[in-house]
Amino acid sequence: MTISSTFIKSVQDIMRQDAGVDGDAQRISQLTWLLFLKIFDDQETELELMRDGFRSPLPDRLRWRNWATDAEGITGDELLGFVNDDLFPSLKALEADPQRNPRGFVAREVFGDAYNYMKSGQLLRQVINKINEIDFNNRADRHLFNDLYEKILKDLQSAGNAGEFYTPRAVTQFMVDQINPQLGERILDPACGTGGFLACSIEHLKAKRKRVEDDAALQTAVTGVEKKQLPHLLCVTNMMLHGIEVPLQIRHDNTLSRPLIDYGARDMVDVILTNPPFGGTEEPGIEANFPADVRTRETADLFLVLIIELLKHDGRAAVVLPDGTLFGEGVKSRIKEKLLTECNLHTIVRMPNGVFAPYTGIRTNLLFFTKGTPTREVWYYEHPYPAGYKNYSKTKPIRIEEFAPEKAWWGSEAEGFAGRVENEFAWKVNIETLKANGYNLDQKNPHRGEEVSHDPDELLMQYQRLTAEAQAMRDRLKGILANALERQA
């Protein structure tokens, strides 16, 4: 059987008839916990064939095969009663610890905050029967389902809140390609969302396997942390789809809630790839986990401090950040000073408007840096629109092929990027210039004239920048005036 592109639509159409499911986010949440159990069970079928004496961590009555696979099996109130009164309470209370029963622990964590929203047992049976059409042990089904998984993520994005944007696959692929993770390295996404960077890293590492032992290394290569229940559930499911048998390293937590001084050598990683939430603020008290000079409640800024802290010496990072971080002053300047002092920020790829269209028009930047040596110069590369494009959209998203010029220009970090040359899209700025500008990383392309934008998001960003600059000037004038009055007194 091959999965048709109408699979998710047909499931959603069934759910729309159910009185208990309200909106896209609940439909996706409902679909995802069902998919998790189906994938979990298909994976166990494979493990039973490969490993003598394999036993499921789930009681027999809770295994998908024993209550869901029979199309003529329990339905209506009987099915609803089983799901609400036995399946969910039992999975939430499963006795499992990460060492002795890791698969059981993953199942319990996934269901910790999950809910069954459906009120009709008949409609729930119809959804289950649709899911049973997929065999996740069939290579073709699994490959096609990965594409449909992207559709789930896009639907989730449409239902998301401001600041929660899922990175386009082309951007993720480019960042992973340029960071080039190696087998044996520890890879972290501290704000992993649905696991795009981690899944892409796994596929990147799979191509490097040469020995049987490499498969074992692959199973523990990636670590992710996600504080929201639905993206966490999607991420765990995503990891299983990409061959991670026990996604124990995908934690349901807020990385920022742990005091920075608590992190030690065992927490350090070789590679960080992430798109932290931006435009949002953390709950009161979170900033107290950070040193006084870099305290802020702005999420993206705190993540940048954390990333610098968690990288090993010579560790590499690629991070998506908004323009606001680049030109911001005050705490933002101190964070950028820390970044440029402790790391070599060798490249900033400036993305055009609409990369996250239609969900936000905020301009984004891809920062690439290596910890251990201070920055001497920052190379900028302004990613242009493809010929004939004025913006990206749902129907015309950014594509990996567009990054071919950057890849050809990139060069080798081991050689200090000596082969890089300036062109109409690429230029470099030395550290003295950046220091003199108060660590403002918002450096314009000197090879092109000033362009007038009429984009509302861009105009708002410019307004915020000018307001911040005016406030900084007022504060400086107040200081000068205060000093003059003190001398006269």
N, C-alpha and C positions, 0 to 999 in steps of 0.2 A: 504493500500500500504506500502511496506517496501522499504527503500532506498537501492539500490544496490551500491556496491563499485565502480561501473563505473560512478556514477553520476557526480562527479567533472571532470573526464576525458572526458565525453561526452560534458559537458559544455565548457571545455577548447578547445576541438576539434572544436566546433562551433565558438568560439572566434578567433581561429587561422586563420579562413577563412576571418576575418574582417580586412580591411586595416588599421583601426584606432588603433588597439590594438597591442602594441609592447612590447613583453616580459612578463615573469611571473608576475612581480610586477603589471603591468597594468591589466593583466587578473584577478588577485586576487582582486585588488581594484574595478574593474567593478563588479565582482561577489558579493563582500561584500556589496556594497550599495544596490544592488538588494535584497540580502538576508535580509538586515536590514529592508527594507520596507515590505517585505513579513512577517517577524517575527513580526514586529510592528503591522501589520494588523491582523495577527492571534491572537496576544495578545489582541487586541481590541475586537475581536469577543468574547473572553472569558470574558473580562471586562464588555461587554454589557449584558451578561447573569448573571453575579454576582452582578452588581451594577445598581440599578434603576437610570435612568436619566443620565447614562454615555454618554458623548459626546466627539468625537474625536477632538483633537486640530487642525487637518488638514482639510482644505476645502474639501468638498466631491469629487471634481474632481481630487484631488491629492491622494486620498486613493487608495491603491493597488487594492482593490476589484472593483473599478469603472473604471480602465483603463487597468489592467493587467490580470485579472482572466479569461476573455473570450478568449479561444484559437483561436477563429475566429475573435477576435476584431481587433482594429486598428493595422496596421503594416506598413512596408515600410516608405516612407517619412512622412506620417501622424504621425506615432509613434515617429519617430526621431524628428520631429518638436515639438511634445508635450513635450518630455523629455528635449530637449535642450532649448526650448523657454518658457516653462511654468513650468514644474515640478521643474527643478533645480533652476531657478531664484526665484520662489515662495517660495521654502523651505529655500533657503539662506536668504530671506528677511522676513521670518515668524515673525510676532510680537508676541513675547513670552518672559516672564521673569521667572526665576526659581521658584518664589513663587506662582504666579497666574496661570501659565500655564507650569508646569515642563515638561510634555511630549512633548509639542511643542518646548520647549527650547532645549531638548535633540536632537530632529529631526533637528533643525536649526544648532546646534553645529556640528552634524555629517556631515551635508552637506556643512558646511562652506568652506572646502577645497577639497570637493569631485568633481570628474569630470566624465562625460560620454565619454568614449574613443571610443565607437563603432560608425562606420560610416554607417553601413547597418541596416536599420530598419527591414528588413526581418530576418537577423541573430539575432538581438536583440529580436524579437518576439520568435524565437526558444529557446533562452536562458530562457526567461520569462516562456515559456510553460514548460520547464524542471523543473524550480523552483516551479511551481504550482503543481507539483506532490508530493510535501512535505506538510504535515499538521503538523505544529509545535504545535498544540494542542493535537495531537495524541502521547501518551507516548512512544510508540515503535519507531515512526518516530523521536521523539526528542532525544531519547537515542542513536539511530543509527547515527543521525546527529552529535552528540557530537564527535563520532569517526571520522567522515568525516571532522569535524572542525579541528581536529588534523592534518589531511592531508593538509588542507589549510595552516595551520601554518608551516608545514614542507616545503611546496612549497615556502612560503614566506621566510623562513629561507634560502633556496637555492638561492633565489634572493636577499638576504640581503647584507649589507655592512659589512666590518670587524668590529668586536666589538659588533655586534648586534646578539646575540645568544639567542634563546628561550629555556628556562629551560626544560629539559626532565621531563615528568610527574612524574616519579618515584622519582626524586630529590625533586620536588615541594611537593609531597605527604609526603615524609619523613620529610621535614622541617616543614610543617604544623602540622603533627602528634606530633612532639617533642615540638613545641611551644604551641600546644594545646589551640587555641583561645576559649574564652567562650562567650556565649550570653551576650550582654550588653557591651562588650569591643569594642573599636574602632580599626579597622585593616587598616593599610595603606601600599600601595606599591607606593613609590614615583617615580618609573620608571617602570610603570606597563606593558608596552608592550601590548600584546594581552590579558592580564588578567589571566594568568595561576595561580598565587598565590591567586588571589582574588576568582576565581571560585572554587579552591580547598578549600579555607577557608569557602566559602558559604556552600559547601557540608558537610564539617566538622561540621559546626554549625547546619545544618538541622537535623543531628542525635541527637542533644542535645535538640530539641524542646519538651516541655512538656505542654505548655499552649498556648491558642490562641494569647496572647500578644507577644509570642516569634516570631510569624510570622512578626509582625510589627518591632520588634527589628532587625530581619534578613534583612529587606529591607534597613536599614541605617547602617549596620554593617561595610561595606567595603568602602574604599576610594582609588582612584587611580589617578595618573597623568601621562600622556604620551605626549611627545612633537611632535611626528611624526603623521601625519594625518592617514595613513593606519593602523598602530597598534591601534591607538585610536578608529577608526571605528570598527575594529575587536573586541576590548575590550568591547565597548558598546554593540555590538551584542552578544558577549559571556555572558555578564551579563544578558541580556534579556533571553537567552537560559537557564540560571540557575535560572530563576524565579524572577529576580529583575525587577519590573514593570517599574520604572523610574530611569535609571542609571545616576542620576543627579550628583552623586559623582565621576564620571569618567571625569576628566577635561583634556582638550586639552591644555597643557601648559608645560613649562619647570620648574620643581620644583626648580632648581638651580638659576633661574633668580630673585628670591625674596631675598632681603638682609636678612641675618640670624637674625639681630636684630629686624626685623619686626615680627618675630614669637612670639606669646604669649601663655598663658595658654590654650586658646580655640583651638589652633592648635595641642596641645599635644595628643598623641595616646597611647593606651595600647600595641599594637602589630605592629611591622613592619616586613614584609616578602618581600624580594626583591632580584633581580639579576641585579644590576645596570650595565649599559654599561661599559665595560673595554677595555683598549687599545686605547681609543679615547681622544680627548681634546675638551674643551669647547671654544666657541667663545671669542675673547678678551673682557675683561670687566667683565665677569661673576665672575672671582676670587675676584673682588673688593667687592662682596656681603659677603665675609667671613673675619674673623679676620686675621690680618696681619701675625700672626705666622703660620697659616695653609693655606696660599694662594698658590694655584696651579691651573693649567688649566686642570689637569688630572681628567676626569669625575668620575671614581670610588672613588678616594680619597675625592673629594668634597661631594659625596653622603654619604660616611662614616661619615664625620663631621656633615652633615645635619641629618642623622639618630640618632646620639647621641643626638643632640639638640632636636629633635622632640619626643623622648621617654619620657613618664611620669616617675616619680619616681616609681620604681619597674616594669616599662615597659620592654617588652621582644622583642628581635629581632633575626632573622635568616637571614644572608646575604651571598650571593655567591660572593667570591672575588678571583682574580688570585694570583698565587705565588708571582708576582712582588710586590704586596702590602705587603706581609708578610715580605720579606727580604729588601725592599727598605729603603734608608736612607734619610737624609735631612728632607724635609717637611713630608715625609711618617713616619719617626720616631716620629716626634712631634704629628702627628695624632694618631699614635698607643699609644703614651704616654697618650694622652687625653682619648683614649678608655679605657686603662687599669686603669686609675685613676678614671674616672667617672662611669665606668661600671664593672661588674663582667663578664669578658670573660671566661666563664667556660668550653667551649668545642670548639675545632676546628676539624671538620671531613675533613681529607685530601683525596681528590678524585684522582683516578688514571687517566692516560692519556685517552683521547678518549671519555669522558663522553658526550662531545658536538660534537663527530665525526659525519660526516666527515667535519664539518665546522671550527673546530679549534682543535689543539692538546694541547693548553695551559692548564696546570694543574690548577685545581680550588680547592677552599676550602670553606667549609660551616662553618661560624662563628656564634656561639650562645652566646648571652650575655644579661645581665639584668642590667638596669641602677639603680644607687643609692648607690652601695657599690663597693669599689675598688677591683681589681683582686688580689687574693693571690696566686693562682696557675691556670694554664691552662692545661686541659686534652686534649690530642690528641688521635684521633682514625683514623688509616690508613685503608681506605676502600679497601679491596682486590678485585681483579678480581674473578669472579666465576671460579670454576674448569674447566680447559680446555680452558679458554679465555686468549689471550695475549693482546687483545685490545677490545674496543667497536666499533660498526659500525652501519650503517643504518639498516642492517638486524639483528644485535645483540645488541640492545640498553640496557642500564641499566634498571633493573626491581626492583620494590618495594620490592619483596621478598628478595633481596640481603641485605636489611637493617635490617633483623631480628636480626642478632648478635648485631648490635649497639643498637637496641631497648631493647634487653634483658639486655645489659650491662648498659644502660643509668642511671637508678636510679631516685631519686627524688631531685629536686632542693630545696624543703622545708627542706630536711634533709642534705643539703650541699653535695649531691652526695656521702654520706659516704659509700655507698655500692659498689662504683666502685673499681675495682682491675686492676692492670696492667696485660697485657697479650702480646702475640706476636704482636698484632695490637694496643694496647692501652698503653699510658704512660703519665706521668704528668711532668710539668716543673714549678718550683716556680717563683714568681715575681722577686726575687733577681737575679736569673740567667738571666731572660729576660732583666732586667735593665742593668746588667753588659755587656750584648751583644748588647746594644744600641737599645733595644726594637725590636730585630729581632725575629719575630714569626715563622720563617722558621726553626723549630726544627726537626731534623731527628729522625726517629724511632731508639732508642738505641738497640732494640732487633734484628735488622737485619744488616748485613754488608753493606758496600758501594756497590751500584749497578751501573754498567756502562750502560748508556743509549745511544742509537744511534738515538733517535728520533730527527729530525731537530728542531722542536719547543722547545724541552727540551734543546738541545745544545745551541740554540739561547738565551734562558732564562738564562742558566748558563753563557754564554758569557756576557750578559748584567749585571748579578750580579757581575762577576769578574771585569768588567769595572768600575762599580759603586764603588766597594771596592777599586780599584786602584786609582780612582779619589779622593776618601775620604782620602786615605793615602797621596796622593800628597798634598792635601789641608792642612792636618795636618803638614806635613813636611815644607811647605811654612810658616805656622804660627810659627812653632818652629824657623825656620831660621830668620824670620822677628823679632821675639822677641830677639834673640841672637844679631842681628845686632843693634837693638835699645839700648841694654845694653852696647855694645861696643862704641857706638857713644858718 
